[in-house]
């Protein structure tokens, strides 16, 4: 047998260097010119399938340089660009360039951050990242947590910890069917759809959700919450948890977290905060009062790939008492040899969440936190909020726009023709068609929200490339396209 193995998957050192240098050059040019590109090429699935072709799985390999070159062209020219300064749709931020480099570096070493022995320095970096995130949002360093893929998984992780902590102890061995009482969870009607997935996937069922109405400010109605909990206790239910929202996805509203915390303590319920989008705004001194009570939460979900500008994927679940995560997720089969060694206690992240094999998500968050720093983030997040406020003010002043809501960095508004038809259904239809035209046009990308039964255009600023100039240009685009859509729709209906 030969002493060295020749492998078709390997790339020789100099070739790798050449391909890598070219790729970095291409990425640098791409980032530098992203503002001049369309936000989206608006290509249909069939068009993209035609571009890719319908070849079978290759029998023989191709040169790496050719493949990287082809892939670069595909991604740069056939993607929706959430790094574009006029991308304000949903809550996907422009990704930090250092985060992209971090993913390359992490993939090169390829640590499995499931056990300390498999990923010694990566584990310690993730631990430090979690601690820094706690400091960032202003909760005690005693909180522990884990990096996950995003908001759904962060909320799921906390949900399962809450179920373990608050459900009857028999449930762990016998399942939730071991109790005849219904387990119940409480959240406002604006809560993200993850809660429905959670109760279905984890055995409680959709009837376990108590959808609490909102008050005129769109926050959870606390009197309704307490009344509903009392009613469930009187009707042989087992209340488990209350979900407060710190920045709802449609309008950015933050629930009264302090009062929710008080109610949870009163009834011994788990207090979870879905802060996947909005919690980073707690770094802004003048907004800190909005998040009062967050430090009492049993768990918090936040997404660095939203308002901390990390590349996808990067979510985080924080738990006040990390032992609840271990109680929920830890297992010790005989084929695991991950026992502690050395002069410290080794933390094994497989005991903190659903995954055993885990990629090194923390590196990109860790590096960006250091590159930007607390003061840098305060400036960036503050500027996003100011741009949102600017858009709201411009919409309020424009005769063809109605400013509807503005919270954190989310503004909702809608186009209203100068003749101002009073027909609510028509205005909703008009703005829905306008949004579709804007998303397809490639000049700007917004999303939608239904606010007080009004179909609205929604702009979410989590984009460090967006400027005041972009906001003014976006206004011009919306007015121009709004007039076109109104003319076409009114003619169709006449």
C-alpha positions as CSV (number, residue, x, y, z in Angstrom):
1,X,0.0,0.0,0.0
2,X,1.2,3.5,-0.8
3,X,2.3,5.6,2.1
4,X,0.2,8.6,1.0
5,X,-3.3,8.5,-0.3
6,X,-4.3,10.3,-3.5
7,X,-7.8,11.6,-3.2
8,X,-10.0,13.2,-5.8
9,X,-11.6,15.4,-3.2
10,X,-8.4,17.0,-2.1
11,X,-7.2,20.3,-3.7
12,X,-3.5,20.8,-3.8
13,X,-2.1,23.7,-1.7
14,X,-1.2,26.1,-4.6
15,X,-4.4,25.4,-6.5
16,X,-6.5,26.0,-3.4
17,X,-4.6,29.3,-2.8
18,X,-5.3,30.4,-6.4
19,X,-9.0,29.5,-6.3
20,X,-9.4,31.1,-2.9
21,X,-7.7,34.3,-3.9
22,X,-9.9,34.6,-6.9
23,X,-13.0,33.9,-4.9
24,X,-12.1,36.5,-2.3
25,X,-11.5,39.0,-5.1
26,X,-14.9,38.2,-6.6
27,X,-16.7,38.5,-3.3
28,X,-15.0,41.8,-2.6
29,X,-16.2,43.1,-6.0
30,X,-19.7,41.8,-5.3
31,X,-20.0,43.5,-2.0
32,X,-18.5,46.7,-3.4
33,X,-21.1,46.9,-6.2
34,X,-24.1,45.4,-4.4
35,X,-26.0,48.8,-4.4
36,X,-25.9,48.9,-8.2
37,X,-27.5,45.5,-8.6
38,X,-31.2,44.8,-8.6
39,X,-32.4,43.6,-5.2
40,X,-33.8,40.5,-6.9
41,X,-33.7,39.3,-10.6
42,X,-37.3,38.1,-10.1
43,X,-36.7,34.8,-12.0
44,X,-39.3,32.0,-11.9
45,X,-38.5,28.5,-10.7
46,X,-38.7,27.2,-14.3
47,X,-36.2,29.9,-15.4
48,X,-33.8,28.9,-12.7
49,X,-34.2,25.2,-13.4
50,X,-33.4,26.0,-17.1
51,X,-30.3,27.8,-16.1
52,X,-29.1,24.9,-13.9
53,X,-30.0,22.3,-16.5
54,X,-31.5,18.9,-16.0
55,X,-28.3,16.8,-16.2
56,X,-28.1,13.6,-14.1
57,X,-25.6,13.2,-11.3
58,X,-22.2,13.5,-12.8
59,X,-20.4,10.2,-13.4
60,X,-16.9,11.9,-13.3
61,X,-15.7,14.9,-11.4
62,X,-14.9,18.4,-12.7
63,X,-12.1,20.8,-11.8
64,X,-12.7,22.7,-8.6
65,X,-11.8,26.1,-10.2
66,X,-14.5,25.6,-12.8
67,X,-17.1,24.7,-10.3
68,X,-16.3,27.6,-7.9
69,X,-16.4,30.0,-10.9
70,X,-19.8,28.7,-12.1
71,X,-21.3,28.8,-8.6
72,X,-20.0,32.3,-8.0
73,X,-21.9,33.5,-11.1
74,X,-25.0,31.6,-10.1
75,X,-25.2,33.1,-6.6
76,X,-24.2,36.6,-7.5
77,X,-26.6,37.0,-10.5
78,X,-29.6,34.9,-9.5
79,X,-30.2,35.6,-5.8
80,X,-32.3,37.9,-3.8
81,X,-29.7,40.2,-2.2
82,X,-30.6,40.9,1.4
83,X,-27.3,42.8,1.7
84,X,-28.7,45.4,-0.8
85,X,-29.3,48.8,0.9
86,X,-32.9,48.8,-0.4
87,X,-33.7,45.4,1.1
88,X,-36.1,46.1,4.0
89,X,-38.2,42.9,3.8
90,X,-38.8,40.5,6.7
91,X,-36.0,40.5,9.3
92,X,-32.9,39.4,7.5
93,X,-30.0,41.7,7.9
94,X,-27.1,42.6,5.7
95,X,-24.4,40.1,6.7
96,X,-21.2,41.4,8.2
97,X,-18.2,40.7,5.9
98,X,-16.2,39.4,8.8
99,X,-18.9,36.9,9.4
100,X,-18.5,35.6,5.9
101,X,-14.8,35.1,6.5
102,X,-15.6,33.5,9.9
103,X,-17.7,30.9,8.2
104,X,-14.9,30.0,5.8
105,X,-12.5,29.7,8.7
106,X,-14.9,27.7,10.8
107,X,-15.6,25.3,7.9
108,X,-11.9,24.8,7.3
109,X,-11.3,23.5,10.8
110,X,-14.8,21.9,10.9
111,X,-15.1,21.4,14.7
112,X,-18.1,19.5,16.0
113,X,-19.2,21.8,18.8
114,X,-21.2,19.0,20.5
115,X,-18.6,18.0,23.0
116,X,-15.7,19.8,24.5
117,X,-13.2,17.1,23.6
118,X,-14.3,17.4,19.9
119,X,-14.1,21.2,19.8
120,X,-12.0,22.5,22.7
121,X,-11.4,26.1,21.6
122,X,-14.7,26.3,19.6
123,X,-16.6,25.3,22.8
124,X,-14.9,28.0,24.8
125,X,-15.5,30.6,22.1
126,X,-19.2,29.7,22.1
127,X,-19.4,29.9,25.9
128,X,-17.8,33.4,25.7
129,X,-20.2,34.4,22.9
130,X,-23.2,33.4,25.0
131,X,-21.8,35.4,28.0
132,X,-21.3,38.5,25.8
133,X,-24.8,38.2,24.4
134,X,-26.1,38.3,27.9
135,X,-24.0,41.4,28.6
136,X,-25.2,42.9,25.4
137,X,-28.9,42.7,26.2
138,X,-28.4,43.4,29.9
139,X,-29.2,40.2,31.7
140,X,-27.1,38.6,34.4
141,X,-24.1,36.5,33.4
142,X,-25.6,33.5,35.2
143,X,-27.7,32.9,32.2
144,X,-26.5,30.0,30.1
145,X,-27.4,29.1,26.5
146,X,-26.6,27.7,23.2
147,X,-26.3,28.9,19.6
148,X,-28.9,27.4,17.3
149,X,-30.0,27.9,13.7
150,X,-32.5,30.7,14.3
151,X,-35.6,32.0,16.0
152,X,-37.7,28.8,15.7
153,X,-35.0,26.6,17.2
154,X,-34.2,29.1,19.9
155,X,-37.8,29.3,20.9
156,X,-38.3,25.5,20.6
157,X,-35.2,25.0,22.9
158,X,-36.7,27.3,25.6
159,X,-40.2,25.7,25.1
160,X,-38.9,22.3,25.8
161,X,-37.0,23.5,28.9
162,X,-40.2,25.1,30.2
163,X,-42.2,21.9,29.6
164,X,-39.6,19.9,31.5
165,X,-39.5,22.4,34.4
166,X,-43.3,23.0,34.8
167,X,-45.1,19.9,33.6
168,X,-45.7,17.0,36.0
169,X,-42.5,15.1,36.6
170,X,-44.2,11.9,35.3
171,X,-44.3,13.4,31.8
172,X,-40.6,12.8,31.2
173,X,-41.1,9.0,31.5
174,X,-44.7,8.5,30.7
175,X,-45.3,11.4,28.2
176,X,-47.8,14.2,28.5
177,X,-50.6,11.6,28.2
178,X,-49.7,10.6,31.8
179,X,-51.8,13.5,33.0
180,X,-55.5,14.0,32.3
181,X,-55.1,17.7,32.7
182,X,-54.5,19.9,29.7
183,X,-51.1,21.7,29.7
184,X,-51.6,25.3,28.6
185,X,-49.4,28.1,27.2
186,X,-50.2,31.8,26.9
187,X,-49.2,34.3,24.3
188,X,-50.6,37.3,22.5
189,X,-52.3,37.2,19.1
190,X,-49.2,38.8,17.5
191,X,-46.9,36.0,18.6
192,X,-44.8,34.4,15.8
193,X,-46.0,31.2,14.3
194,X,-43.2,29.2,16.0
195,X,-45.6,28.7,19.0
196,X,-48.1,26.7,16.9
197,X,-45.3,24.5,15.6
198,X,-44.0,24.0,19.1
199,X,-47.3,22.8,20.6
200,X,-47.9,20.5,17.6
201,X,-44.4,19.0,17.5
202,X,-44.0,18.6,21.3
203,X,-47.3,17.0,22.0
204,X,-49.5,19.7,23.6
205,X,-51.7,20.3,20.5
206,X,-53.0,23.6,19.2
207,X,-55.9,23.6,21.7
208,X,-53.3,24.2,24.4
209,X,-52.6,27.8,23.2
210,X,-54.4,30.6,24.9
211,X,-54.3,33.5,22.4
212,X,-54.5,36.6,24.5
213,X,-56.0,39.7,22.9
214,X,-54.0,42.8,22.5
215,X,-54.7,46.3,23.8
216,X,-55.0,49.4,21.6
217,X,-51.1,49.7,21.5
218,X,-50.9,46.1,20.2
219,X,-49.4,44.8,23.4
220,X,-50.7,41.7,25.3
221,X,-53.7,42.6,27.3
222,X,-52.5,41.8,30.9
223,X,-55.9,41.7,32.5
224,X,-57.1,39.2,29.9
225,X,-54.0,37.2,30.5
226,X,-54.6,36.9,34.2
227,X,-58.3,36.2,33.8
228,X,-57.5,33.4,31.4
229,X,-54.9,31.8,33.7
230,X,-57.4,31.8,36.6
231,X,-60.1,30.3,34.4
232,X,-57.8,27.5,33.3
233,X,-56.8,26.7,36.9
234,X,-60.4,26.5,37.9
235,X,-61.0,24.2,35.0
236,X,-58.4,21.6,35.8
237,X,-55.7,22.8,33.4
238,X,-52.0,23.0,34.1
239,X,-50.7,26.4,33.0
240,X,-47.0,26.1,31.9
241,X,-45.6,29.3,30.4
242,X,-46.3,32.8,29.2
243,X,-44.6,34.0,26.0
244,X,-43.9,37.8,26.0
245,X,-42.7,39.3,22.7
246,X,-39.9,41.8,22.6
247,X,-40.4,43.2,19.1
248,X,-43.3,41.5,17.3
249,X,-42.5,40.7,13.6
250,X,-45.3,42.8,12.1
251,X,-45.0,46.1,14.0
252,X,-42.0,45.8,16.4
253,X,-44.1,46.3,19.5
254,X,-42.6,45.2,22.8
255,X,-45.0,43.7,25.4
256,X,-45.0,44.9,29.0
257,X,-42.4,42.5,30.1
258,X,-42.3,43.6,33.7
259,X,-46.0,43.1,34.3
260,X,-45.9,39.7,32.5
261,X,-43.1,38.7,34.8
262,X,-45.2,39.7,37.9
263,X,-48.1,37.5,36.7
264,X,-45.7,34.6,36.0
265,X,-44.3,34.8,39.5
266,X,-47.8,35.0,41.0
267,X,-48.9,31.8,39.3
268,X,-45.5,30.0,39.2
269,X,-45.3,30.0,35.4
270,X,-42.3,29.9,33.2
271,X,-41.7,33.4,31.6
272,X,-40.3,33.2,28.1
273,X,-39.4,36.2,25.9
274,X,-39.3,35.9,22.2
275,X,-36.8,38.6,21.4
276,X,-35.5,37.1,18.2
277,X,-35.8,40.4,16.5
278,X,-36.1,43.2,19.0
279,X,-34.0,42.4,22.1
280,X,-30.7,43.9,20.7
281,X,-32.4,47.3,20.9
282,X,-32.0,47.1,24.7
283,X,-28.4,48.4,24.1
284,X,-29.9,51.8,23.3
285,X,-30.0,53.8,26.6
286,X,-33.3,55.6,25.8
287,X,-35.0,52.3,24.9
288,X,-33.8,50.3,27.9
289,X,-37.0,51.0,29.8
290,X,-39.0,49.2,27.1
291,X,-37.2,46.0,28.2
292,X,-37.6,46.4,31.9
293,X,-38.4,43.0,33.4
294,X,-36.4,41.1,30.8
295,X,-33.9,40.2,33.5
296,X,-36.6,38.2,35.3
297,X,-37.3,35.9,32.2
298,X,-36.7,32.2,32.6
299,X,-35.6,32.1,29.0
300,X,-35.0,34.5,26.1
301,X,-34.7,33.8,22.3
302,X,-32.6,36.2,20.2
303,X,-31.2,35.9,16.7
304,X,-27.7,37.4,15.9
305,X,-28.5,36.9,12.2
306,X,-31.3,39.5,12.6
307,X,-30.2,42.7,14.3
308,X,-26.6,41.8,15.1
309,X,-25.9,41.5,11.3
310,X,-24.5,37.9,11.5
311,X,-24.7,35.8,8.4
312,X,-27.3,33.0,8.5
313,X,-27.6,30.8,10.5
314,X,-27.2,32.2,14.0
315,X,-29.9,32.1,16.7
316,X,-29.4,31.8,20.5
317,X,-31.5,30.4,23.4
318,X,-30.7,31.9,26.8
319,X,-31.9,30.3,30.0
320,X,-31.7,31.8,33.5
321,X,-30.8,28.5,35.1
322,X,-28.8,26.4,32.6
323,X,-29.5,23.3,34.6
324,X,-33.0,23.3,33.0
325,X,-31.4,22.7,29.6
326,X,-29.3,19.8,30.9
327,X,-32.4,18.3,32.6
328,X,-34.2,18.5,29.3
329,X,-31.6,17.5,26.7
330,X,-28.8,15.5,28.4
331,X,-28.2,11.9,27.8
332,X,-25.2,9.6,28.5
333,X,-25.1,6.5,26.2
334,X,-22.2,4.2,26.8
335,X,-20.6,5.1,23.5
336,X,-20.1,8.7,24.6
337,X,-16.6,9.2,26.1
338,X,-17.0,12.9,26.8
339,X,-16.3,12.9,30.5
340,X,-14.7,15.9,32.1
341,X,-10.9,16.1,32.3
342,X,-8.2,18.6,33.1
343,X,-8.4,21.4,35.6
344,X,-11.9,22.7,34.7
345,X,-15.4,21.5,34.0
346,X,-15.8,20.8,30.4
347,X,-19.1,22.0,28.9
348,X,-20.7,19.7,26.3
349,X,-23.2,21.6,24.2
350,X,-25.0,18.4,23.1
351,X,-26.5,18.5,26.7
352,X,-27.9,22.0,26.0
353,X,-30.0,21.5,22.9
354,X,-31.5,19.2,20.3
355,X,-28.4,18.7,18.2
356,X,-25.5,16.3,18.9
357,X,-23.4,17.3,15.8
358,X,-23.2,21.0,15.8
359,X,-21.4,23.5,13.5
360,X,-19.3,26.4,14.7
361,X,-22.0,29.1,14.5
362,X,-20.5,31.1,17.3
363,X,-17.3,32.2,15.5
364,X,-19.0,34.7,13.2
365,X,-21.0,36.2,16.1
366,X,-17.9,36.3,18.3
367,X,-15.8,38.0,15.7
368,X,-18.4,40.6,14.8
369,X,-19.1,41.5,18.4
370,X,-15.4,42.2,18.7
371,X,-15.0,44.1,15.5
372,X,-18.0,46.4,16.2
373,X,-18.0,46.6,20.0
374,X,-20.8,47.8,22.2
375,X,-20.5,51.4,21.1
376,X,-20.5,50.4,17.5
377,X,-23.6,48.4,17.9
378,X,-25.3,51.2,19.8
379,X,-24.6,53.5,16.8
380,X,-25.7,51.0,14.1
381,X,-28.9,49.9,15.8
382,X,-29.7,53.5,16.7
383,X,-29.2,54.6,13.0
384,X,-31.6,51.8,11.9
385,X,-34.2,53.1,14.3
386,X,-33.7,56.7,13.1
387,X,-34.1,55.6,9.5
388,X,-37.4,53.8,10.4
389,X,-38.6,57.0,12.1
390,X,-37.6,59.0,9.1
391,X,-39.6,56.8,6.8
392,X,-42.6,57.1,9.1
393,X,-42.3,60.9,9.2
394,X,-42.0,61.1,5.4
395,X,-45.1,58.9,5.0
396,X,-47.0,61.0,7.5
397,X,-46.3,64.1,5.5
398,X,-46.9,62.7,2.0
399,X,-50.5,63.2,0.7
400,X,-50.5,59.8,-1.0
401,X,-49.3,57.8,2.0
402,X,-50.7,56.8,5.3
403,X,-48.3,56.2,8.2
404,X,-49.8,53.4,10.3
405,X,-47.2,52.4,12.9
406,X,-43.6,52.8,14.0
407,X,-41.8,50.7,16.7
408,X,-38.1,49.9,17.1
409,X,-36.9,49.7,13.5
410,X,-40.2,48.7,11.8
411,X,-42.5,51.1,10.0
412,X,-45.8,50.2,8.4
413,X,-47.6,52.4,6.0
414,X,-49.8,52.2,2.9
415,X,-50.4,53.9,-0.4
416,X,-53.6,55.9,-0.7
417,X,-54.5,57.6,-4.0
418,X,-55.1,61.4,-4.0
419,X,-58.8,60.9,-4.5
420,X,-58.7,58.8,-1.3
421,X,-61.3,56.1,-1.9
422,X,-63.0,55.2,1.4
423,X,-63.4,51.5,0.4
424,X,-61.3,49.5,2.8
425,X,-61.3,46.4,0.6
426,X,-60.1,48.4,-2.3
427,X,-57.2,50.0,-0.4
428,X,-56.2,46.6,1.0
429,X,-56.3,45.1,-2.5
430,X,-54.4,48.0,-3.9
431,X,-51.6,47.8,-1.4
432,X,-51.3,44.0,-1.8
433,X,-50.9,44.4,-5.5
434,X,-48.4,47.3,-5.0
435,X,-46.3,45.1,-2.7
436,X,-46.2,42.3,-5.3
437,X,-45.1,44.8,-8.0
438,X,-42.4,46.3,-5.7
439,X,-41.0,42.8,-4.8
440,X,-40.9,41.8,-8.4
441,X,-39.5,45.0,-9.7
442,X,-36.0,44.7,-8.2
443,X,-35.6,48.3,-7.1
444,X,-36.7,47.8,-3.5
445,X,-37.9,44.9,-1.4
446,X,-40.5,45.4,1.4
447,X,-42.8,43.0,3.1
448,X,-46.4,43.2,4.4
449,X,-48.2,43.5,7.7
450,X,-51.9,43.5,8.6
451,X,-52.3,46.3,11.2
452,X,-55.8,47.2,12.5
453,X,-57.3,45.3,9.5
454,X,-55.2,47.4,7.1
455,X,-53.0,45.7,4.5
456,X,-49.7,47.7,4.9
457,X,-46.3,47.9,3.4
458,X,-43.8,47.0,6.0
459,X,-40.2,48.2,6.1
460,X,-37.8,46.6,8.7
461,X,-34.4,48.3,9.0
462,X,-31.8,45.8,10.1
463,X,-29.5,46.9,7.3
464,X,-26.2,48.7,8.0
465,X,-25.9,49.6,4.3
466,X,-29.2,51.6,4.1
467,X,-28.9,55.4,4.2
468,X,-31.1,58.4,4.3
469,X,-30.6,58.7,0.5
470,X,-32.0,55.2,0.1
471,X,-35.1,56.0,2.2
472,X,-35.9,59.1,0.0
473,X,-35.4,57.0,-3.1
474,X,-37.6,54.3,-1.8
475,X,-40.4,56.8,-1.2
476,X,-40.1,58.0,-4.8
477,X,-40.3,54.4,-6.1
478,X,-43.4,53.6,-3.9
479,X,-45.3,56.7,-5.1
480,X,-44.4,56.1,-8.7
481,X,-45.4,52.5,-8.6
482,X,-48.5,53.2,-6.4
483,X,-49.9,55.5,-9.1
484,X,-49.4,52.9,-11.8
485,X,-51.0,50.1,-9.8
486,X,-53.9,52.3,-8.8
487,X,-54.6,53.3,-12.4
488,X,-54.4,49.8,-13.6
489,X,-56.6,48.4,-10.8
490,X,-59.2,51.1,-11.0
491,X,-59.6,50.5,-14.7
492,X,-60.0,46.8,-14.2
493,X,-62.7,47.4,-11.6
494,X,-64.6,50.1,-13.5
